Amino acid sequence: MPAASPHLDTAIDELRDLVAFDTTSRNSNLPLIDHVEAKLAALGAVCERIPNADGSKANLHARFGPAVDGGVVLSGHTDVVPVDGQPWSTDPWALTEKDGLLYGRGTCDMKGFSACILALAPQIAQADLKKPVHIALSHDEEVGCLGAPAMIDRIMEGPVKPAVVIVGEPTDMTVVTAHKGLFSVKVTLRGREAHSSLVKDGACAVTHAVPLMQYLVDQAAEMEAAAPADSPFNPPFGTLTIGEVKGGTALNILALDAEFSSLMRPAPWDDVRAIEKGLRERAAQIEAKMREGAPEAKVDITVMSDVPAFAPEEDGAAERLARQLTGDNSTRVVSYGTEAGQFQQAGLSVVVCGPGSINQAHQPDEFVAIDQLDRCCVFLDKLTRVLQA
């Protein structure tokens, strides 16, 4: 079947260039940012980098069109997950086409969306836009959506404020209106070693970790019980798990150290802050108890990731726009997280819609179907026309 978009071949070429940058989250994304910024600036985009604390990575915000409020943000992330240990049959850093599929790390998650933006950029730059198009490319999404908040703050503090955000994570170009969040913590306890028969002479870190873990287990049960009957998620409730536990040296020694990590995937109705507050209150009580036998005892809680859930909007402008552009009127939610909740917390209307299937994300031999890129290019072409009206 012939392509519906005249921009498809260009999008594939752009994707080939983007895949060649190894932007695994542990690496700098600056070479890719240099590449994209040069392309957009040459077309007349107003570009700004928002670096991380040490300057090793950066977000990129670019804008086409008039300097007026009410435009649309096209949001994507530049980092990808590692290929280490995965049985790839192709070079993950070289785009490989086979049977209508394009293989390579990031083709689906989510350089395909960025490639389509770059393919349409010349048309966007030349269009008589009545509202601007913002392009927002973040760093470190795959390790907790760490880069986007600073860029979102910068955009909202700037002179040109958008109204609508389209996050181009892979949804098979269908409209997704909600997703769960991500909140993880590491809890470490330092007690004092002693013979297990002399419990008053020390503080067993492992023993005192147990009630903190039990609190989280109880909260998981409450989250399940609190889920509304019509929840669209799978599973229908927010989840909370303890994934790692460490501590102790011998059966008959009070443990000096203990550590555990917990991961929560809250639904939009779950109160993450209340659960965190409860954990910290109990940690303070446990620490006080431990110090009865070990004044140096300590309990620390470190938040590892904090990505808000994305809640359905009542008559949301982003949803209306995406449905207009795709013709998709189905209701879809997902259980994975994106930067959508962060944009939503800033007061913007958000939808998630992008090329590729989440089933391919993070997998060996990751791919995006050429047809998906074609549909995305058509989507962006229609968006450009809407913004000229």
N, C-alpha and C positions, 0 to 999 in steps of 0.2 A: 504494500500500500504506500503510495507517495506521501511524503511529509506534508503536514498541514501548514507548517511554518517555514518561511524562507530563511529563518534564522537558525535552523537546526544544525546545519553543517558548521556554522560558526560556533555554536554552543559546544559541539563535540570537540572542535579545535581548542576552545577555551578550557574545556575539561581536561584535555590532554596536558595542557600547560600546568593546570592547578594540581593534578595528581602527581606530577613530577616533583613537587615540593614535599619533602618529608616533614610534615607538620604534626607528627606525633606529639602529644601534649608535653612530653618531657623536653622537646626541642623548641627553639625559637621559631616564631612564625614570621619574623621580619622579612626574610626574602620574599615570601608570598605577598606580604603587605606592600613591599616595594613594587612588586610586579603589578598588583591590582591598582594601587594608587597612581602609578605612572599612566596606566591606561585611562583611568577615569579623569585624572587631571588634564590629560591631553584633549579630552572631549569637553572640557570646560567645567567639570564638577568642582564645587567648593569642597575641599578635603581637609580633614583634621584627624590626626592620630591621638589616641588616648593610651599612653603607655602604662605598663604595669610598674610596680614600685622600683624595680631595678633596671628598667629599660630594656629587658631582654625580649619582651613581647609587646604587642600593641593591638588595640582595637582600631578599626578604621571607620570613620563616619564621613560619608560623601553625600552631596546634595545636588540634584539637578532641578532647575525650574525656579520660579519666583520665590523671593524671600518673604513668604506669607505663611501664616499658620494654617493647619488643617490638611497637611499632606499625608502621604503613605510611607511607612517604613518597610523596606524589604530586609528582613533580618536573617543572618546566617552565621555560622561559626567556622573558623578556619582550621581548628585542630582536629586530629583524627586519633583513633585508638591504635595501640601498637599492633604490629604483625608478628611479634616475637612468638615462636613456637607454633604458629598456625601453618597448616599444610597447604600453602598456596601452590597452584599449578601454573600461575603466570607471575610475572614480575609485578608486585603490588604498586610500584612507583612508575609503571609505564602503562598507559591506557591500552587495553587489548580488546578488540571487537570480535565477537563471535556470535553468530545466530541471532543478531538483533540485540545483543547485550554488550554493555561496556564494562569491562572488569578493571579493578584497581582500587586501592585503599582510598576511601572517601568519595567514590563515585556516587554512592547512595547517601552517605551520611558525612557531610552534606555539601560536597563541592559541586554536585550536579546543579543545585539551585543557584549557586554563585556563578557557575559557568553560563547559565541561561541569562542571568542579570547582565553579565559582561557582553553576551551576544546581542542583547537588546539595548545596551547602553548608547550606541550611536543614534539609534532611533529616539530613545528617550531624550538625549541631549538636543536633538533637532526639533523635537515636538514643541508646539505652542502650549505648554502646560499652564493650566490655571492654578493648580496646586502642585507643590514640589514632590519629587520622589527622593526619599532618603534611603541610602544604602548603609546598613549597619553590620559590620563584620567583626565578630568578637574572637577573643582568645580564650582557651582553657574552659570551653563548655563541657568537654568530656570528663573533666575532673571536678565538676561541681558548679558549672556556670559561674566561674570566678571572674571572668573579664567583663561580662555585660553590665553589671551594676554601675561601674564607673562611667561607661559610655552612655548608659541611659540617663544618669545624672547630668552628664555634660550636655546631652541633647535637650533635656528638659530645662536646663538653666540657660540655654542659648536663646538667641533672638527669634528663631524659627521653630515653632513647636508643632510636631505632627499630631494627627488625630487617630490614625489607624496603623496597626502593625500586622504584617503578614510574616509569620515565622515559617521559613521554608524547609522545616524538617520533613523527612520522608513520610508521606501519608497516601501515596498512590494518587496524588493530585485530587484527593477528596478533602472535604472540610471537617476539621477536628475542632471542637469547641470547648474541650476541657481535658485536663490530665492531672494525674497525681503529682505531688511534690517529692522532694528528697531531703531528708534531714538525718545526718549521721553524727555520732559522738564517739569519742574514745575516753574511757574512764580508767584512770590509773590510781592505785592505792599503794602507799608506802607505809608499812608497819614496822615491827621490830621482831627479829628472830628470837626464839627461845625454845626450850624443850617443850614438847607438846603437853607434858604433865604440869607445866608451870604457866598456866594461861594468864596469870596476873603479872607475869614478868615480861610480857611482850604484847604484841598485837598482831593477830593473824590476818594478813591482808586478804587472803582468799576467803576466809570465813566472813569477813565484813563486806566483801564484794557481793555475796549472795543476796542480801536483802535489796541491794540496788538493782540487781538483775531481776529479782522477783517483782519489784515495782514496775519495771518495763514490761515483763510478761503480763502483769495485771492490766497495764495500760493497753496492751495489744488486744486483750479480751474485751475491754471497754470500747475500743475503737470498732471492733467487729459488731458488738451489740448496738452501737450507736448508728450504724449505717441505715439510711432510709430504705424502705422496702422497694422503692423504684430506682435504686442506684444503678447507673448504667455501666459501672466499672466491672472489670473482671480481675481479681475477685471484687465483690461489690462493696468492700470496706477498705479503709486504710490499713496498712500492715506495719508491724514493728517486729523486727527480729534481732537476735543477738548472734553475730556471725563469727566472732573470735573471742576466745577466752585463754588467758595465759596466767601462770603463777605457780609458786611453790617449788620446793626442791626435794622434799622427802615427806613421807607420810607422818613421821614423828617430829617434825619441825614446824613451828608456827611460821607461816610464810612471810617473808620480808616484803615481797611485791606481788601485786596482782594487776591484771589489765583485761579489759574487755571492750569490744566495739559493738555498737548497735546501729542498725539502719532502719529508719522509718520512711515509708512511702505514704504520706498523708493524703487523704481525699480532701477536696476543697472545704468540707465542713469540719474537719478535724482541727482542734486547737493545739498546734505544735508548741506555742509559747507556754501554755499551761502545763503541758507534759514536761517540757524542759525545766520550768520553774519547780515543779514537784520533784524532779530528779535532783536538782541542786539543793533544795531544802533537805532532802533525805541524805544527800552526801554530807552536808554540814553536820547533821546529827550523828552520822556514822563517824565522821572525823573526830568529833568531840568524844564519842565513846572510845575510839581507838587511843586517844591521848591519855586516857586514864591509866593505861599501862605503858604508853610510849609517847611522851610529850612531843616528840619530833614527827609523829605520824601525820600523814597528809592524804587528802583525796582531791584529785584534779579532774575536771571535766573539760575536754577540748572539743569544740564543734568542728567537725571535718568538712561538712557540706550543709548548706542551708538554701535549698531551692524551693520557692513557694509553689504550691499547687496553682493550676490555672482553672479558674471557675467559669462556668457558663455565664454569659451575659444576657440580660433581658433586652431583647431587641438590639443586639450589639451592631454597631456600624461596620466593624470588620467582618463579622459573619455575613451580614447582608451583602457587602461588596464581594466577598469570596464566592458566595452562592450565585451572585449575578454573573461572575466571570466563569464559573465552572459549570453552572447548571445543576449542581449537586444539592439536593434538598434533604438528604438523609441526616440522621443524628449519629455522630460518632464521637467517642471519647477514647483516650488511650491511657495506659498505665505508666508509660515512660515519661520522663521529665524533659522540659525544654526551657528556654529563656522566656517563654510566654508569660509565666506568672510574674516575672520580674518587670516586664513591660506593663503588665496589668496593674501591679502595685503602684506604678508611677502615674496611674490615672488614664492610661491609653486603652483603647478598644483593640482587642487582639484576636487573631485566629491563627491556627496552624494549618498550612497547606503547602505541600512541596512534592517534588518528583521522587519516585522510588518507594520501595517497601521496607518497613522497619525490620522485616524478617531477614533482610540482607545486611543490615547494619552490624558492624563489629565482627562479621563472619570472615573466614578465609574465602578467597575468591569472591569478595564483595562485588556486586554489580548493580548497575542501573539499566533499565530497559531504554533503548533509544526512543521508543514510543512515549515514555514518560517525559523525557527531555523535550520532545516535540510538543506534548500537551502543556508543559510548563512555559515554553516559548509563546505558544498561543495565548496562554493565560496572561503573561506579561505584556504582550502586544495589546490585548483587550484593555488591560489596566491603563496603559499609556493613552489609549483613546478615550477612556472614561475621564481621565484627568485633564483632557483637553476640552471637555464639554463645559 
